[in-house]
Amino acid sequence: MGESTTIVHALLTIAALLLAAIFAVTVLGRLGFLQSTLSDLIRSKTEIIQTNVKIVSGFYNESEDAYVIYVKNIGNRPVTQQMLNNTDIYLGTYGAEVKLYKYGDGSVGTWTATDINGDGIWGSGETLIIKVHTGGEVQSPVYVKIVLPTGFINEEIIVG
């Protein structure tokens, strides 16, 4: 009886070790996935925190048939031309329907930007002049919402 008990104990020990190994592989795989997901989330939130813009003022320019908006980069991160190309601007008369304007060539329904120092990067502390080509559809007060590709959003109501 002693030999059969030893064999049973050895088999149970091997089975326990196999189960522990399977459990460890499963847990470590899930921990790796969780770590990757958390890293992506932290990176995304850090980009949003570092990217911060403020709508300063705006007015309608009849000669250009565009709404001119001054926006200051108050974040720690520069905004590149590629990011501007993917930035959405929503603009409309406050309390009425707003329209989405995409970065474009200056035709009605698009918006353009002028980088004051002309280096193609909207650096921290710099002001960008945005011209939203509305076609004269917008009346004061104006609701403006800027959505950067990082997910940062700023919105203002501008009288003028």
C-alpha positions as CSV (number, residue, x, y, z in Angstrom):
1,M,0.0,0.0,0.0
2,G,2.9,2.3,0.6
3,E,3.9,2.3,-3.1
4,S,0.4,3.1,-4.4
5,T,0.0,6.0,-2.0
6,T,3.4,7.4,-3.1
7,I,2.3,7.1,-6.7
8,V,-1.0,8.8,-6.1
9,H,0.7,11.6,-4.2
10,A,3.1,12.1,-7.1
11,L,0.3,12.1,-9.6
12,L,-1.7,14.6,-7.5
13,T,1.4,16.8,-7.2
14,I,2.0,16.8,-10.9
15,A,-1.7,17.6,-11.6
16,A,-1.5,20.5,-9.0
17,L,1.6,21.8,-10.7
18,L,0.0,21.7,-14.1
19,L,-3.1,23.5,-12.8
20,A,-1.0,26.1,-11.1
21,A,1.0,26.6,-14.4
22,I,-2.2,27.0,-16.4
23,F,-3.6,29.4,-13.9
24,A,-0.3,31.4,-13.9
25,V,-0.2,31.6,-17.7
26,T,-3.9,32.8,-17.8
27,V,-3.4,35.4,-15.1
28,L,-0.2,36.7,-16.5
29,G,-1.8,37.0,-20.0
30,R,-4.7,39.0,-18.5
31,L,-2.3,41.2,-16.5
32,G,-0.3,42.0,-19.7
33,F,-3.5,42.9,-21.5
34,L,-4.6,45.1,-18.5
35,Q,-1.2,46.8,-18.4
36,S,-1.4,47.5,-22.1
37,T,-4.9,48.9,-21.9
38,L,-4.0,51.1,-18.9
39,S,-0.9,52.4,-20.6
40,D,-2.9,53.4,-23.7
41,L,-5.5,55.1,-21.5
42,I,-2.9,57.0,-19.5
43,R,-1.1,58.1,-22.7
44,S,-4.4,59.3,-24.2
45,K,-5.4,61.2,-21.1
46,T,-1.9,62.8,-20.9
47,E,-2.3,64.0,-24.5
48,I,-5.6,65.6,-23.6
49,I,-4.2,67.2,-20.5
50,Q,-1.1,68.6,-22.3
51,T,-3.2,69.9,-25.2
52,N,-5.3,72.9,-24.0
53,V,-6.6,75.8,-26.2
54,K,-8.7,78.7,-25.3
55,I,-11.0,80.7,-27.5
56,V,-10.2,84.3,-26.8
57,S,-12.5,86.3,-29.0
58,G,-14.0,86.5,-32.4
59,F,-15.9,88.7,-34.9
60,Y,-17.5,88.6,-38.3
61,N,-15.4,90.0,-41.2
62,E,-17.8,91.0,-43.9
63,S,-15.1,91.6,-46.5
64,E,-13.9,88.0,-46.2
65,D,-17.3,86.6,-45.5
66,A,-15.8,84.7,-42.6
67,Y,-16.0,84.5,-38.9
68,V,-12.5,85.3,-37.4
69,I,-11.7,83.6,-34.1
70,Y,-8.5,84.1,-32.0
71,V,-7.5,80.9,-30.2
72,K,-4.5,80.7,-27.8
73,N,-2.6,77.5,-27.1
74,I,-2.4,77.4,-23.3
75,G,-1.3,73.8,-23.1
76,N,2.2,72.3,-22.8
77,R,2.1,70.6,-26.2
78,P,2.4,72.2,-29.6
79,V,-0.3,71.6,-32.2
80,T,1.1,70.5,-35.5
81,Q,-0.4,71.2,-39.0
82,Q,-1.4,67.5,-39.2
83,M,-3.4,67.9,-35.9
84,L,-5.0,71.1,-37.3
85,N,-6.0,69.2,-40.5
86,N,-8.0,66.8,-38.3
87,T,-9.5,69.5,-36.0
88,D,-13.3,70.1,-36.2
89,I,-14.9,73.4,-35.6
90,Y,-18.6,73.7,-34.9
91,L,-20.1,77.2,-35.3
92,G,-23.5,78.7,-35.4
93,T,-25.8,81.3,-34.0
94,Y,-26.3,80.6,-30.3
95,G,-29.5,78.7,-29.6
96,A,-29.8,77.6,-33.2
97,E,-28.4,74.8,-35.3
98,V,-24.6,74.6,-35.4
99,K,-22.7,73.5,-38.4
100,L,-19.5,71.4,-38.7
101,Y,-16.6,73.1,-40.5
102,K,-13.6,71.0,-41.6
103,Y,-10.1,72.4,-42.3
104,G,-10.0,73.4,-46.0
105,D,-9.1,75.8,-48.7
106,G,-11.2,78.8,-47.7
107,S,-14.4,77.9,-49.5
108,V,-17.7,78.2,-47.8
109,G,-18.1,75.4,-45.2
110,T,-14.4,75.2,-44.4
111,W,-12.0,76.9,-42.1
112,T,-8.4,78.1,-42.5
113,A,-5.8,79.1,-40.0
114,T,-3.0,81.6,-39.9
115,D,0.0,80.8,-37.7
116,I,1.2,84.2,-36.5
117,N,4.9,83.3,-36.5
118,G,4.7,81.2,-39.7
119,D,6.6,78.2,-38.5
120,G,3.7,75.7,-39.2
121,I,3.5,74.7,-35.5
122,W,1.0,76.2,-33.1
123,G,3.3,76.3,-30.1
124,S,2.5,76.8,-26.5
125,G,1.6,80.4,-25.7
126,E,0.9,81.3,-29.4
127,T,-2.3,82.6,-30.8
128,L,-3.8,81.2,-33.9
129,I,-6.1,83.2,-36.2
130,I,-8.9,80.9,-37.5
131,K,-11.2,82.0,-40.3
132,V,-14.5,80.1,-40.5
133,H,-16.0,80.6,-43.9
134,T,-19.7,80.6,-43.1
135,G,-21.2,82.3,-46.1
136,G,-22.8,84.9,-43.9
137,E,-25.2,82.4,-42.2
138,V,-24.2,83.2,-38.6
139,Q,-25.7,85.9,-36.5
140,S,-24.4,87.2,-33.1
141,P,-24.1,85.8,-30.4
142,V,-22.1,82.9,-31.9
143,Y,-21.5,79.5,-30.4
144,V,-18.0,78.1,-31.2
145,K,-16.7,74.6,-30.3
146,I,-13.2,73.4,-31.2
147,V,-12.5,69.7,-31.1
148,L,-8.8,68.6,-31.4
149,P,-7.9,65.1,-32.6
150,T,-6.6,64.4,-29.1
151,G,-10.1,64.7,-27.8
152,F,-9.7,68.1,-26.2
153,I,-12.8,70.3,-26.5
154,N,-13.2,74.0,-25.9
155,E,-16.4,75.9,-26.5
156,E,-17.4,79.5,-26.1
157,I,-20.2,81.9,-26.8
158,I,-18.9,85.0,-28.5
159,V,-20.8,88.3,-28.8
160,G,-19.5,90.4,-31.7
